[in-house]
Amino acid sequence: MQSKLPNVGTTIFTTMSQLAHECNAINLGQGFPDFQMDEALINAVAKAMRDGHNQYAYMNGVPALTNAIAGKIKKLYNTEIDAATQITVTPGATYAIYTALTAILFPGDEVILFEPAYDSYIPNIEINGAIPVLIPLTFPGYSIPWEKVKEKISKKTKAILINSPQNPTGAVLSRHDLEELQKITEGTGIYVISDEVYEHLIFDGLQHETVLKYPGLMERSIACFSFGKTYHCTGWKIGYCVGGAALMKEFRKVHQFNAFTTNSFVQYALAEYLQNENAYLALPNIMQQKRDYFLECMQQTRFQPLTSHGSYFQCYSYAHMNEEHDLDFAKKITREFGVATIPLSSFYKNGLDNKVLRFCFAKKEETLLQAAGRLRDV
């Protein structure tokens, strides 16, 4: 049969995770924690099920949860959000990104995005008949070259897709970046899709800059968030998106004929758990400690760290060590040294290889220590 995604195969995450399993390797590739989530949230989910919240939830999300999200946004970003018209709860943030793009794209439209890029972005664009316009982030700091963005904007530009804190690099957008984006899109028909799943995993005293803080961006943006990343329950696949009311209306037209709704009992539990503000406010310090611990452990290796100010991830360069292609090197390390990583070339459509590997540090300290010990001999 004719494929709608002829250039898409098995994702690098599946490939490396399978290899890690086969080799009994420590998996620092795929971005999931190996430690338990908060028992209080588990109990809240069990209680919601026992209380009978097991049938279809309202399409947009349980009102108790959407109201709690709106309250959180007000406290964090001083932005008024209408829970009824501007928030939709979704089965994961990746779903939200796909649905947002599907709601706005027509064949021939162009979407500007930045590489290295999370692997779902380009297929999401192409399956809608649109064209990804790829701009490399400036290496090694992975910053956006805004002059290049201006050059790439055309009459066909329908959207710009941003991600901060960024997967895979841990780069973080600044106030200057958001102001530049606002200037570039002002007075145009260009939409913004903002992947903000790591909004609370941000380090070194930096503040998360969201499109929700900028009135000039807010009405033409959809920002996507993840409870799975915030509360260390990635397997739950639950998130939400926030955007201008007109955009959200179009988003829901697609959503209602796809998933339609998101599991109800988890929504009721999250509505209750969101009242515990410390559960997300304490995250930057907790995850920075893990990043810093892994950095310390990795000092015994020859890998050189690149800057990471957020997310679950830190990239390390091995360019000074050898000239092997990063995919080959990643497989070699998995097989011979028992640690699985993700090669950065997998996040570039053309396979650009800067001799960089991505490591996930959202693990227990003993896991990180053991992994670094194995990497010492590389």
Protein Blocks (a to p, Z undefined) as FASTA:
>chain_A
ZZfblmbccdfklmmmmmmmmnopacfkbgcdfbdcdfklmmmmmmmmmnopabccdfkb
pfklmmmmmmmmmmmnopacdfklmcccdebjklmmmmmmmmmpcghiacdddddddfkl
mmmmmmnopacdddddddfklpacfklmmmmpcfklmbdcddddddfklpacdfklmmmm
mmmmgopabdcdddfklmmmcgehiacddfklmmklmmmcccdddfklmnopaknopadd
dddfklmmmmmmmmmmmnopacfklmmmmmmmmmmmmlmmmmmmmmmmmmmmmmmmmmmp
mbdcdddfedjbdcddfklmmmcdfklmmmmmmmmnopacddfklmpfnlpaehiacddf
bbcfklmmmmmmmmmmZZ
